[in-house]
């Protein structure tokens, strides 16, 4: 019923920027929490940024000040603006959503997931 499709990933030089998009379909996600997570090979899927249905944003310490999460409810879209990218940001980035707020943005609390978009940052 809810589908999420990420786009915008790619290869970028360290210090550069990239904007990820998450297109939602099936129903409006106006009241849903949306989040971005990333997973590097052999590592756990980690929280990157989240935004609540009320518009409150939260970030992982590792990206705070560099990444900005936003949403456009009229377009049923979510975004992650990534600036000052570092090689350690390299990972598959996943868009996720949950129908009801559950506090902390832990992967296990998310209801819907996109298939991911790869981001590679080279130095």
MARKETOR-726763 format. One record per residue: x, y, z of N, C-alpha, C in turn; residue number from 1; residue in three letters. Coordinates in steps of 0.001 Angstrom, whole numbers, plus 500000, padded with zeros to 6 digits. Layout:
BEGIN
@nc1->X&nc2->Y&nc3->Z&cac1->X&cac2->Y&cac3->Z&cc1->X&cc2->Y&cc3->Z&resi->NUM&resn->ALA
...
END
This chain:
BEGIN
@nc1->500810&nc2->498794&nc3->500000&cac1->500000&cac2->500000&cac3->500000&cc1->500850&cc2->501265&cc3->500000&resi->1&resn->UNK
@nc1->501942&nc2->501260&nc3->500739&cac1->502866&cac2->502384&cac3->500734&cc1->504162&cc2->501935&cc3->500077&resi->2&resn->UNK
@nc1->504581&nc2->502689&nc3->499093&cac1->505837&cac2->502423&cac3->498417&cc1->506733&cc2->503645&cc3->498515&resi->3&resn->UNK
@nc1->508000&nc2->503409&nc3->498752&cac1->508983&cac2->504468&cac3->498834&cc1->510082&cc2->504188&cc3->497824&resi->4&resn->UNK
@nc1->510443&nc2->505192&nc3->497062&cac1->511477&cac2->505051&cac3->496050&cc1->512482&cc2->506180&cc3->496199&resi->5&resn->UNK
@nc1->513727&nc2->505801&nc3->496480&cac1->514790&cac2->506788&cac3->496623&cc1->515425&cc2->507080&cc3->495275&resi->6&resn->UNK
@nc1->515980&nc2->508261&nc3->495170&cac1->516751&cac2->508637&cac3->493999&cc1->517754&cc2->509707&cc3->494400&resi->7&resn->UNK
@nc1->518717&nc2->509945&nc3->493536&cac1->519671&cac2->511010&cac3->493757&cc1->521034&cc2->510564&cc3->494230&resi->8&resn->UNK
@nc1->521192&nc2->509283&nc3->494513&cac1->522489&cac2->508796&cac3->494930&cc1->523468&cc2->508794&cc3->493773&resi->9&resn->UNK
@nc1->524727&nc2->508620&nc3->494107&cac1->525742&cac2->508597&cac3->493077&cc1->527127&cc2->508753&cc3->493641&resi->10&resn->UNK
@nc1->528042&nc2->509093&nc3->492763&cac1->529442&cac2->509268&cac3->493105&cc1->529736&cc2->510750&cc3->493264&resi->11&resn->UNK
@nc1->530349&nc2->511096&nc3->494366&cac1->530632&cac2->512498&cac3->494634&cc1->531972&cc2->512629&cc3->495348&resi->12&resn->UNK
@nc1->532683&nc2->513683&nc3->495045&cac1->533971&cac2->513938&cac3->495682&cc1->533772&cc2->514441&cc3->497100&resi->13&resn->UNK
@nc1->534699&nc2->514093&nc3->497972&cac1->534654&cac2->514582&cac3->499342&cc1->534550&cc2->516099&cc3->499355&resi->14&resn->UNK
@nc1->533691&nc2->516600&nc3->500227&cac1->533437&cac2->518023&cac3->500293&cc1->532282&cc2->518474&cc3->499433&resi->15&resn->UNK
@nc1->531822&nc2->517598&nc3->498577&cac1->530732&cac2->517923&cac3->497686&cc1->529378&cc2->517716&cc3->498318&resi->16&resn->UNK
@nc1->528359&nc2->517878&nc3->497501&cac1->526983&cac2->517789&cac3->497967&cc1->526165&cc2->516855&cc3->497100&resi->17&resn->UNK
@nc1->525120&nc2->516343&nc3->497692&cac1->524205&cac2->515464&cac3->497005&cc1->522840&cc2->515633&cc3->497652&resi->18&resn->UNK
@nc1->521804&nc2->515560&nc3->496850&cac1->520452&cac2->515640&cac3->497376&cc1->519690&cc2->514370&cc3->497046&resi->19&resn->UNK
@nc1->519276&nc2->513671&nc3->498070&cac1->518496&cac2->512465&cac3->497904&cc1->517008&cc2->512794&cc3->497972&resi->20&resn->UNK
@nc1->516242&nc2->512090&nc3->497175&cac1->514798&cac2->512258&cac3->497172&cc1->514127&cc2->510943&cc3->497504&resi->21&resn->UNK
@nc1->512973&nc2->511035&nc3->498116&cac1->512178&cac2->509867&cac3->498458&cc1->510751&cc2->510129&cc3->498019&resi->22&resn->UNK
@nc1->510311&nc2->509399&nc3->497024&cac1->508958&cac2->509540&cac3->496512&cc1->508065&cc2->508490&cc3->497151&resi->23&resn->UNK
@nc1->506997&nc2->508934&nc3->497762&cac1->506060&cac2->508037&cac3->498413&cc1->504791&cc2->507922&cc3->497587&resi->24&resn->UNK
@nc1->504242&nc2->506741&nc3->497573&cac1->502985&cac2->506511&cac3->496879&cc1->502138&cc2->505531&cc3->497671&resi->25&resn->UNK
@nc1->500888&nc2->505447&nc3->497325&cac1->499964&cac2->504562&cac3->498018&cc1->498987&cc2->505319&cc3->498885&resi->26&resn->UNK
@nc1->499495&nc2->506296&nc3->499602&cac1->498684&cac2->507192&cac3->500395&cc1->499540&cc2->508379&cc3->500791&resi->27&resn->UNK
@nc1->498911&nc2->509419&nc3->501252&cac1->499671&cac2->510567&cac3->501719&cc1->500392&cc2->510229&cc3->503016&resi->28&resn->UNK
@nc1->501602&nc2->510717&nc3->503135&cac1->502398&cac2->510505&cac3->504326&cc1->502454&cc2->511755&cc3->505194&resi->29&resn->UNK
@nc1->501471&nc2->512589&nc3->505047&cac1->501436&cac2->513873&cac3->505755&cc1->501644&cc2->513723&cc3->507252&resi->30&resn->UNK
@nc1->501021&nc2->512720&nc3->507845&cac1->501096&cac2->512538&cac3->509288&cc1->502156&cc2->511527&cc3->509708&resi->31&resn->UNK
@nc1->502855&nc2->510962&nc3->508739&cac1->503867&cac2->509953&cac3->509041&cc1->505196&cc2->510583&cc3->509416&resi->32&resn->UNK
@nc1->505957&nc2->509849&nc3->510194&cac1->507367&cac2->510175&cac3->510363&cc1->508121&cc2->509647&cc3->509152&resi->33&resn->UNK
@nc1->509108&nc2->510394&nc3->508706&cac1->509976&cac2->509938&cac3->507630&cc1->511418&cc2->510011&cc3->508099&resi->34&resn->UNK
@nc1->512211&nc2->509087&nc3->507625&cac1->513600&cac2->509074&cac3->508033&cc1->514512&cc2->508559&cc3->506952&resi->35&resn->UNK
@nc1->515774&nc2->508872&nc3->507126&cac1->516823&cac2->508363&cac3->506258&cc1->517798&cc2->507541&cc3->507090&resi->36&resn->UNK
@nc1->518162&nc2->506411&nc3->506558&cac1->519100&cac2->505501&cac3->507199&cc1->520161&cc2->505122&cc3->506191&resi->37&resn->UNK
@nc1->521284&nc2->504662&nc3->506683&cac1->522334&cac2->504233&cac3->505774&cc1->522990&cc2->502967&cc3->506282&resi->38&resn->UNK
@nc1->523502&nc2->502205&nc3->505349&cac1->524129&cac2->500943&cac3->505684&cc1->525311&cc2->500705&cc3->504764&resi->39&resn->UNK
@nc1->526471&nc2->500577&nc3->505363&cac1->527674&cac2->500215&cac3->504638&cc1->527848&cc2->498708&cc3->504710&resi->40&resn->UNK
@nc1->528555&nc2->498122&nc3->503755&cac1->528749&cac2->496668&cac3->503759&cc1->529316&cc2->496167&cc3->505080&resi->41&resn->UNK
@nc1->528702&nc2->495127&nc3->505621&cac1->529166&cac2->494534&cac3->506854&cc1->528829&cc2->495316&cc3->508111&resi->42&resn->UNK
@nc1->528046&nc2->496368&nc3->507976&cac1->527693&cac2->497188&cac3->509126&cc1->526190&cc2->497203&cc3->509351&resi->43&resn->UNK
@nc1->525804&nc2->497634&nc3->510537&cac1->524396&cac2->497772&cac3->510869&cc1->523797&cc2->498949&cc3->510116&resi->44&resn->UNK
@nc1->522496&nc2->498885&nc3->509926&cac1->521793&cac2->500010&cac3->509345&cc1->521627&cc2->501092&cc3->510403&resi->45&resn->UNK
@nc1->522138&nc2->502267&nc3->510119&cac1->522177&cac2->503341&cac3->511100&cc1->521257&cc2->504490&cc3->510725&resi->46&resn->UNK
@nc1->520725&nc2->505098&nc3->511744&cac1->519903&cac2->506286&cac3->511581&cc1->520743&cc2->507460&cc3->511112&resi->47&resn->UNK
@nc1->520220&nc2->508224&nc3->510185&cac1->520890&cac2->509413&cac3->509683&cc1->520118&cc2->510671&cc3->510057&resi->48&resn->UNK
@nc1->518870&nc2->510724&nc3->509668&cac1->518036&cac2->511892&cac3->509927&cc1->516578&cc2->511484&cc3->509896&resi->49&resn->UNK
@nc1->515769&nc2->512183&nc3->510666&cac1->514352&cac2->511910&cac3->510687&cc1->513552&cc2->513185&cc3->510818&resi->50&resn->UNK
@nc1->512334&nc2->513135&nc3->510343&cac1->511439&cac2->514274&cac3->510457&cc1->510054&cc2->513753&cc3->510800&resi->51&resn->UNK
@nc1->509452&nc2->514329&nc3->511807&cac1->508155&cac2->513873&cac3->512267&cc1->507043&cc2->514445&cc3->511404&resi->52&resn->UNK
@nc1->505854&nc2->513898&nc3->511599&cac1->504705&cac2->514424&cac3->510890&cc1->504444&cc2->515879&cc3->511218&resi->53&resn->UNK
@nc1->504866&nc2->516316&nc3->512394&cac1->504691&cac2->517701&cac3->512804&cc1->505822&cc2->518605&cc3->512330&resi->54&resn->UNK
@nc1->506840&nc2->518023&nc3->511680&cac1->507917&cac2->518808&cac3->511113&cc1->509172&cc2->518904&cc3->511948&resi->55&resn->UNK
@nc1->509202&nc2->518230&nc3->513070&cac1->510378&cac2->518255&cac3->513925&cc1->511458&cc2->517341&cc3->513368&resi->56&resn->UNK
@nc1->512668&nc2->517870&nc3->513228&cac1->513775&cac2->517120&cac3->512639&cc1->514793&cc2->516716&cc3->513683&resi->57&resn->UNK
@nc1->515424&nc2->515589&nc3->513450&cac1->516485&cac2->515118&cac3->514318&cc1->517565&cc2->514479&cc3->513464&resi->58&resn->UNK
@nc1->518805&nc2->514517&nc3->513947&cac1->519939&cac2->514060&cac3->513165&cc1->520889&cc2->513223&cc3->513997&resi->59&resn->UNK
@nc1->521539&nc2->512319&nc3->513326&cac1->522659&cac2->511631&cac3->513932&cc1->523778&cc2->512632&cc3->514181&resi->60&resn->UNK
@nc1->524507&nc2->512433&nc3->515263&cac1->525611&cac2->513336&cac3->515576&cc1->526633&cc2->513409&cc3->514444&resi->61&resn->UNK
@nc1->526784&nc2->512334&nc3->513719&cac1->527792&cac2->512278&cac3->512678&cc1->527457&cc2->513135&cc3->511461&resi->62&resn->UNK
@nc1->526190&nc2->513511&nc3->511313&cac1->525789&cac2->514297&cac3->510146&cc1->525228&cc2->515662&cc3->510511&resi->63&resn->UNK
@nc1->525011&nc2->515890&nc3->511776&cac1->524436&cac2->517154&cac3->512210&cc1->525310&cc2->518324&cc3->511755&resi->64&resn->UNK
@nc1->524670&nc2->519310&nc3->511174&cac1->525384&cac2->520459&cac3->510649&cc1->525774&cc2->520313&cc3->509199&resi->65&resn->UNK
@nc1->525706&nc2->519098&nc3->508679&cac1->526053&cac2->518844&cac3->507289&cc1->524857&cc2->518421&cc3->506452&resi->66&resn->UNK
@nc1->523959&nc2->517668&nc3->507051&cac1->522792&cac2->517153&cac3->506344&cc1->521543&cc2->517885&cc3->506807&resi->67&resn->UNK
@nc1->520585&nc2->518005&nc3->505911&cac1->519302&cac2->518600&cac3->506238&cc1->518180&cc2->517744&cc3->505673&resi->68&resn->UNK
@nc1->517284&nc2->517340&nc3->506543&cac1->516136&cac2->516573&cac3->506103&cc1->514953&cc2->517518&cc3->505919&resi->69&resn->UNK
@nc1->514154&nc2->517249&nc3->504922&cac1->512976&cac2->518065&cac3->504673&cc1->511909&cc2->517205&cc3->504016&resi->70&resn->UNK
@nc1->510734&nc2->517761&nc3->503924&cac1->509645&cac2->517054&cac3->503276&cc1->508729&cc2->518040&cc3->502591&resi->71&resn->UNK
@nc1->508080&nc2->517574&nc3->501558&cac1->507103&cac2->518358&cac3->500832&cc1->505839&cc2->517518&cc3->500789&resi->72&resn->UNK
@nc1->504949&nc2->517783&nc3->501707&cac1->503751&cac2->516964&cac3->501815&cc1->502832&cc2->517100&cc3->500604&resi->73&resn->UNK
@nc1->502849&nc2->518267&nc3->499971&cac1->502031&cac2->518461&cac3->498783&cc1->502462&cc2->517528&cc3->497661&resi->74&resn->UNK
@nc1->503754&nc2->517190&nc3->497635&cac1->504295&cac2->516294&cac3->496620&cc1->504476&cc2->514872&cc3->497130&resi->75&resn->UNK
@nc1->504188&nc2->514661&nc3->498415&cac1->504390&cac2->513362&cac3->499042&cc1->505841&cc2->512916&cc3->498877&resi->76&resn->UNK
@nc1->506750&nc2->513849&nc3->499139&cac1->508176&cac2->513616&cac3->498943&cc1->508965&cc2->513926&cc3->500201&resi->77&resn->UNK
@nc1->510046&nc2->513225&nc3->500369&cac1->511012&cac2->513521&cac3->501398&cc1->512364&cc2->513759&cc3->500758&resi->78&resn->UNK
@nc1->513219&nc2->514503&nc3->501448&cac1->514511&cac2->514858&cac3->500890&cc1->515593&cc2->514794&cc3->501957&resi->79&resn->UNK
@nc1->516788&nc2->514559&nc3->501506&cac1->517955&cac2->514648&cac3->502367&cc1->519035&cc2->515404&cc3->501613&resi->80&resn->UNK
@nc1->519292&nc2->516626&nc3->502027&cac1->520361&cac2->517421&cac3->501456&cc1->521642&cc2->517106&cc3->502206&resi->81&resn->UNK
@nc1->522639&nc2->516632&nc3->501490&cac1->523897&cac2->516230&cac3->502096&cc1->525001&cc2->517149&cc3->501596&resi->82&resn->UNK
@nc1->525585&nc2->517883&nc3->502505&cac1->526678&cac2->518785&cac3->502188&cc1->527946&cc2->518348&cc3->502905&resi->83&resn->UNK
@nc1->529069&nc2->518879&nc3->502456&cac1->530364&cac2->518574&cac3->503067&cc1->530554&cc2->517077&cc3->503249&resi->84&resn->UNK
@nc1->530293&nc2->516343&nc3->502207&cac1->530340&cac2->514890&cac3->502286&cc1->531745&cc2->514382&cc3->502562&resi->85&resn->UNK
@nc1->531789&nc2->513309&nc3->503328&cac1->533038&cac2->512668&cac3->503713&cc1->533054&cc2->511231&cc3->503209&resi->86&resn->UNK
@nc1->534232&nc2->510664&nc3->502995&cac1->534291&cac2->509263&cac3->502573&cc1->533528&cc2->508322&cc3->503499&resi->87&resn->UNK
@nc1->533508&nc2->508614&nc3->504778&cac1->532793&cac2->507769&cac3->505715&cc1->531277&cc2->507845&cc3->505579&resi->88&resn->UNK
@nc1->530789&nc2->508764&nc3->504758&cac1->529363&cac2->508814&cac3->504451&cc1->528967&cc2->507789&cc3->503396&resi->89&resn->UNK
@nc1->529939&nc2->507142&nc3->502806&cac1->529669&cac2->506155&cac3->501772&cc1->528820&cc2->505015&cc3->502320&resi->90&resn->UNK
@nc1->527699&nc2->504773&nc3->501683&cac1->526767&cac2->503740&cac3->502123&cc1->525586&cc2->503701&cc3->501173&resi->91&resn->UNK
@nc1->524758&nc2->502686&nc3->501344&cac1->523448&cac2->502693&cac3->500719&cc1->522505&cc2->503471&cc3->501625&resi->92&resn->UNK
@nc1->521807&nc2->504414&nc3->501054&cac1->520898&cac2->505252&cac3->501827&cc1->519463&cc2->504827&cc3->501581&resi->93&resn->UNK
@nc1->518737&nc2->504650&nc3->502668&cac1->517372&cac2->504166&cac3->502609&cc1->516401&cc2->505197&cc3->503169&resi->94&resn->UNK
@nc1->515338&nc2->505404&nc3->502459&cac1->514224&cac2->506190&cac3->502950&cc1->513266&cc2->505262&cc3->503684&resi->95&resn->UNK
@nc1->512706&nc2->505733&nc3->504771&cac1->511765&cac2->504933&cac3->505534&cc1->510679&cc2->505821&cc3->506110&resi->96&resn->UNK
@nc1->509576&nc2->505208&nc3->506488&cac1->508467&cac2->505938&cac3->507077&cc1->507752&cc2->505055&cc3->508078&resi->97&resn->UNK
@nc1->507055&nc2->505694&nc3->508997&cac1->506223&cac2->504976&cac3->509950&cc1->504933&cc2->505744&cc3->510150&resi->98&resn->UNK
@nc1->503865&nc2->504998&nc3->510271&cac1->502552&cac2->505624&cac3->510349&cc1->502367&cc2->506425&cc3->511626&resi->99&resn->UNK
@nc1->502907&nc2->505934&nc3->512714&cac1->502758&cac2->506588&cac3->514002&cc1->504114&cc2->506845&cc3->514622&resi->100&resn->UNK
@nc1->504224&nc2->507995&nc3->515272&cac1->505468&cac2->508352&cac3->515931&cc1->505786&cc2->507356&cc3->517037&resi->101&resn->UNK
@nc1->507041&nc2->506945&nc3->517075&cac1->507482&cac2->505982&cac3->518075&cc1->508725&cc2->506465&cc3->518809&resi->102&resn->UNK
@nc1->508923&nc2->507745&nc3->518841&cac1->510076&cac2->508310&cac3->519506&cc1->511320&cc2->508209&cc3->518646&resi->103&resn->UNK
@nc1->512354&nc2->507632&nc3->519211&cac1->513637&cac2->507513&cac3->518527&cc1->513492&cc2->506827&cc3->517173&resi->104&resn->UNK
@nc1->514245&nc2->507325&nc3->516197&cac1->514221&cac2->506742&cac3->514860&cc1->515156&cc2->505552&cc3->514799&resi->105&resn->UNK
@nc1->514686&nc2->504443&nc3->515280&cac1->515420&cac2->503195&cac3->515185&cc1->514886&cc2->502423&cc3->513990&resi->106&resn->UNK
@nc1->515759&nc2->501744&nc3->513237&cac1->515275&cac2->501011&cac3->512063&cc1->514100&cc2->500085&cc3->512352&resi->107&resn->UNK
@nc1->514086&nc2->499462&nc3->513513&cac1->513034&cac2->498508&cac3->513835&cc1->511676&cc2->499160&cc3->514025&resi->108&resn->UNK
@nc1->511650&nc2->500477&nc3->514179&cac1->510389&cac2->501172&cac3->514385&cc1->509754&cc2->501643&cc3->513083&resi->109&resn->UNK
@nc1->510462&nc2->501514&nc3->511985&cac1->509958&cac2->501997&cac3->510705&cc1->509082&cc2->500941&cc3->510038&resi->110&resn->UNK
@nc1->508007&nc2->501389&nc3->509414&cac1->507040&cac2->500486&cac3->508804&cc1->507296&cc2->500227&cc3->507329&resi->111&resn->UNK
@nc1->507802&nc2->501216&nc3->506633&cac1->507977&cac2->501121&cac3->505191&cc1->509387&cc2->501513&cc3->504809&resi->112&resn->UNK
@nc1->509918&nc2->500814&nc3->503820&cac1->511288&cac2->501043&cac3->503386&cc1->511397&cc2->501110&cc3->501875&resi->113&resn->UNK
@nc1->512250&nc2->501998&nc3->501407&cac1->512641&cac2->501980&cac3->500020&cc1->513731&cc2->500953&cc3->499806&resi->114&resn->UNK
@nc1->514127&nc2->500781&nc3->498569&cac1->515151&cac2->499792&cac3->498241&cc1->516565&cc2->500324&cc3->498382&resi->115&resn->UNK
@nc1->516696&nc2->501607&nc3->498566&cac1->517992&cac2->502208&cac3->498785&cc1->518586&cc2->502830&cc3->497544&resi->116&resn->UNK
@nc1->519445&nc2->503800&nc3->497751&cac1->520203&cac2->504413&cac3->496678&cc1->521650&cc2->504558&cc3->497142&resi->117&resn->UNK
@nc1->522597&nc2->504146&nc3->496327&cac1->523987&cac2->504159&cac3->496772&cc1->524615&cc2->505545&cc3->496706&resi->118&resn->UNK
@nc1->525410&nc2->505834&nc3->497707&cac1->526184&cac2->507064&cac3->497760&cc1->527637&cc2->506690&cc3->497996&resi->119&resn->UNK
@nc1->528492&nc2->507123&nc3->497104&cac1->529915&cac2->506868&cac3->497238&cc1->530656&cc2->508192&cc3->497252&resi->120&resn->UNK
@nc1->531406&nc2->508418&nc3->498302&cac1->532174&cac2->509647&cac3->498455&cc1->533650&cc2->509299&cc3->498369&resi->121&resn->UNK
@nc1->534334&nc2->509883&nc3->497420&cac1->535749&cac2->509588&cac3->497226&cc1->536604&cc2->510807&cc3->497545&resi->122&resn->UNK
@nc1->537808&nc2->510556&nc3->497961&cac1->538747&cac2->511611&cac3->498289&cc1->539897&cc2->511649&cc3->497311&resi->123&resn->UNK
END
